[in-house]
Amino acid sequence: MAFPVGSAIERAAPTPRSSATVRAALTVVVAAVTSLFLLFILAPVAGLVAAGGARGLSHLGADSELRASLWLTVVTATTATLLGVIGGTPLAYLLARRAFPGRALAAALMDLPLVIPHPVAGIALLLVLGRASPIGGVLYEAGLRVVGSSTGIVCAMLFVSAPLYVSAARETFARVDPRFESVARTLGDDAWRAFRRVTLPLSGRGLTAAAVVMWARAISEFGAIVILTYNPKVVSVLRYDRFTSYGLSETLPAAAVLVLFALLPLIALRALRAGEPAAR
């Protein structure tokens, strides 16, 4: 008995018109989902800036507490970033270039502050740096008070944001071909000189971008700071204090100013990445 195989295959095979219809339907669905996702991200930010942006900028001239908290945020975030760059750059280079026992564990521990709740990070810092702890007691006797001071703010910012710098710097160093360092070593440079003359310039743009990301994360920190240092207030703590004390209307100016201020490092980061060569 003969079977009409050819005709069955022809009936089963999709026609060009049906394939085009499916592709068009998928395109519409993907576009709709993407638009809804983008709207979900942008709508709250745009609504906040529209509701309090102009008022917040005008309050900068009259609200001395807001100006002081903004200045404190900038100074402490910059200090934390500088400390992170000084301490994190050698560590990132070590993790990128050297194989040693426990390297994977060390990298995982460096990323730990990124995944634990930040109030928990503040509690951990309080246990280590509080006056009742051995380290905090020694620091207090030496005249350095951590809890309830700008030093505590720097410690909280450094703890939660430094892993971002170390992770990005490690990837930056890993992208530099180690053969460049080997050539410098054969020409008489020691390890430090080869790093300073070869690796560091080649990694400069990536390290700067990593520092910008760290700074941006530091200025937005709230959970660890509010546990370790409620006063003096950075902008994130000030907006929380005004929300709990006076309600939403008094919170909008400080919140909108922080959102507008957060755009600065993002613009700087995009400018840095715009100059990077395209990946091939």
C-alpha positions in Angstrom: 0.0 0.0 0.0 1.5 3.4 -1.0 1.4 6.3 1.4 1.3 9.9 0.2 4.5 10.8 2.0 5.3 13.9 0.0 1.9 15.4 0.5 2.0 14.8 4.2 5.4 16.6 4.5 4.1 19.5 2.5 1.0 19.8 4.8 3.2 19.6 8.0 5.8 22.1 6.8 5.0 25.7 7.8 4.3 28.1 5.0 6.3 31.3 4.7 3.2 33.3 5.6 2.6 31.4 8.9 6.3 31.8 9.8 6.1 35.5 9.3 3.0 35.7 11.4 4.7 33.9 14.2 7.7 36.1 14.1 5.6 39.2 14.1 3.6 38.0 17.1 6.8 37.2 19.0 8.2 40.6 18.1 5.1 42.3 19.5 5.2 40.2 22.7 8.9 40.8 23.3 8.4 44.6 22.6 5.5 44.7 25.1 7.4 42.9 27.8 10.5 45.0 27.3 8.4 48.2 27.4 6.6 47.2 30.6 9.9 46.3 32.2 11.5 49.6 31.2 8.4 51.4 32.5 8.6 49.6 35.8 12.2 50.8 36.2 11.9 54.3 35.0 8.4 55.3 36.2 9.2 55.4 40.0 12.5 57.4 39.4 10.8 59.8 36.9 7.9 60.3 39.3 10.2 61.0 42.2 12.2 63.5 40.3 9.1 65.2 38.9 7.5 65.4 42.3 10.5 66.7 44.3 13.3 67.5 41.9 12.8 71.2 41.5 11.8 71.6 45.1 14.8 69.7 46.3 17.2 71.8 44.2 15.6 75.0 45.5 15.9 73.6 49.0 19.6 73.3 48.7 19.9 77.1 49.0 17.7 77.3 52.1 17.9 73.9 53.8 21.2 73.9 55.7 20.7 70.4 57.0 20.2 69.0 53.5 23.4 70.8 52.3 25.4 69.6 55.3 24.2 66.0 54.8 25.0 66.1 51.1 28.5 67.4 51.8 29.0 64.8 54.4 27.9 62.1 51.9 30.3 63.3 49.3 33.3 63.5 51.7 32.7 60.1 53.3 32.0 58.4 50.0 35.1 59.8 48.5 37.2 58.8 51.5 35.8 55.3 51.4 36.5 55.1 47.7 40.1 56.2 48.1 40.6 53.6 50.9 39.1 51.0 48.7 41.3 51.8 45.8 44.4 51.8 48.0 43.6 48.5 49.7 41.7 46.8 46.9 44.0 47.3 44.0 46.8 45.0 45.2 44.2 42.5 46.3 42.5 42.5 42.9 45.8 42.1 41.2 46.7 39.2 43.4 43.4 37.5 42.7 43.8 38.0 39.0 47.4 37.1 38.5 48.5 34.7 41.3 47.4 31.2 41.9 47.5 30.3 45.6 45.7 28.0 48.0 42.4 29.4 49.0 42.1 31.9 46.2 38.6 30.9 45.4 37.6 31.2 49.0 39.2 34.6 49.3 37.3 35.8 46.2 34.1 34.4 47.6 34.6 36.1 51.0 35.3 39.4 49.2 31.9 39.1 47.5 30.1 38.3 50.7 29.1 41.9 51.7 27.3 42.1 48.3 24.8 39.3 49.2 24.2 39.8 53.0 21.5 42.3 54.0 23.1 45.6 54.7 21.5 46.1 58.2 23.2 42.8 59.0 26.5 44.2 57.7 25.9 47.2 60.0 25.4 44.9 63.0 28.6 42.9 62.1 30.5 46.2 62.0 29.0 47.3 65.3 30.2 44.1 66.9 33.7 44.5 65.6 34.1 48.3 65.9 31.8 49.2 68.9 33.3 50.4 72.1 32.5 47.0 73.8 34.6 45.1 71.3 38.4 44.6 71.7 39.2 46.5 68.5 36.6 49.2 69.0 37.8 49.6 72.6 41.4 50.1 71.6 40.4 52.6 68.9 38.2 54.5 71.4 41.1 54.7 73.9 43.3 56.0 71.1 40.8 58.8 70.5 39.2 57.3 67.4 35.4 56.9 67.9 33.8 54.8 65.2 30.2 54.4 66.2 28.2 57.6 65.9 30.8 59.5 63.9 31.9 60.2 60.3 34.5 57.4 60.7 31.7 54.9 61.2 30.0 56.2 58.0 33.2 55.6 56.0 33.6 52.1 57.5 30.0 51.2 56.5 30.4 52.6 53.0 33.8 50.9 52.6 32.5 47.5 53.7 29.5 47.4 51.4 31.0 49.0 48.3 34.7 47.8 48.2 33.8 44.3 46.9 32.4 46.0 43.8 35.7 47.7 43.2 37.8 44.6 43.8 35.6 42.5 41.5 35.7 45.0 38.7 39.5 45.6 39.2 40.2 41.9 39.2 38.4 41.5 35.8 40.3 44.5 34.5 43.7 43.1 35.4 42.7 39.7 34.0 42.1 41.3 30.6 45.6 42.6 30.4 47.9 40.1 28.6 50.5 38.9 31.2 53.0 38.6 28.3 53.4 42.4 28.4 54.6 42.2 31.9 56.9 39.3 31.0 58.5 41.5 28.2 59.0 44.3 30.7 60.7 41.8 33.1 63.0 40.6 30.4 64.1 44.2 29.8 65.2 44.6 33.4 62.1 45.8 35.3 61.3 44.2 38.6 57.7 43.1 39.4 56.7 46.5 40.9 58.2 48.5 38.0 56.5 46.3 35.4 53.2 46.7 37.2 53.5 50.5 37.4 54.8 51.0 33.9 52.8 48.4 32.0 49.8 46.9 33.8 48.6 50.0 35.6 48.4 52.2 32.5 46.7 49.5 30.5 44.2 49.0 33.3 43.7 52.7 34.1 40.3 53.2 32.4 38.8 50.0 33.9 40.1 50.9 37.4 38.7 54.4 37.1 35.3 52.9 36.1 35.5 50.5 39.0 36.2 53.4 41.4 33.2 55.3 40.0 30.9 52.3 40.6 32.2 52.0 44.2 31.6 55.7 44.8 28.1 55.5 43.4 27.3 52.6 45.6 28.8 54.3 48.7 26.7 57.4 48.4 23.5 55.4 48.2 24.2 53.2 51.2 21.6 53.3 54.0 21.2 50.0 55.9 24.7 49.6 57.3 25.1 53.3 58.1 21.8 53.7 60.0 23.0 50.9 62.3 26.5 52.2 62.8 26.0 55.9 62.7 22.6 57.6 62.8 24.1 61.0 63.5 25.6 62.8 61.8 23.2 62.1 58.9 24.1 61.4 55.3 21.5 62.1 52.7 20.1 58.5 52.8 19.6 58.6 56.5 18.2 62.2 56.4 15.5 61.2 53.9 14.5 58.2 56.2 14.5 60.5 59.2 12.2 63.0 57.5 9.9 60.3 56.2 9.4 58.8 59.6 9.1 62.2 61.3 7.2 64.4 58.8 5.8 62.1 56.1 6.2 61.8 52.4 6.0 65.4 51.4 9.0 66.4 53.5 11.0 63.4 52.2 10.6 64.2 48.5 13.2 67.0 48.2 16.0 65.0 49.8 15.1 61.9 47.9 15.0 63.7 44.6 18.3 65.4 45.2 19.9 62.0 45.9 18.5 60.6 42.7 19.7 63.6 40.7 23.1 63.4 42.4 23.4 59.7 41.6 23.2 60.5 37.9 26.6 62.1 38.0 28.7 59.0 38.5 26.5 57.1 36.0 27.2 59.8 33.4 30.9 59.6 34.2 30.8 55.8 33.9 29.1 55.9 30.5 31.7 58.5 29.4 34.5 56.2 30.4 33.0 53.2 28.7 32.3 55.1 25.6 36.0 55.4 25.0 36.7 51.7 25.4 37.4 49.8 22.2 34.5 47.6 21.0 34.7 43.9 21.9 35.4 41.7 18.9 
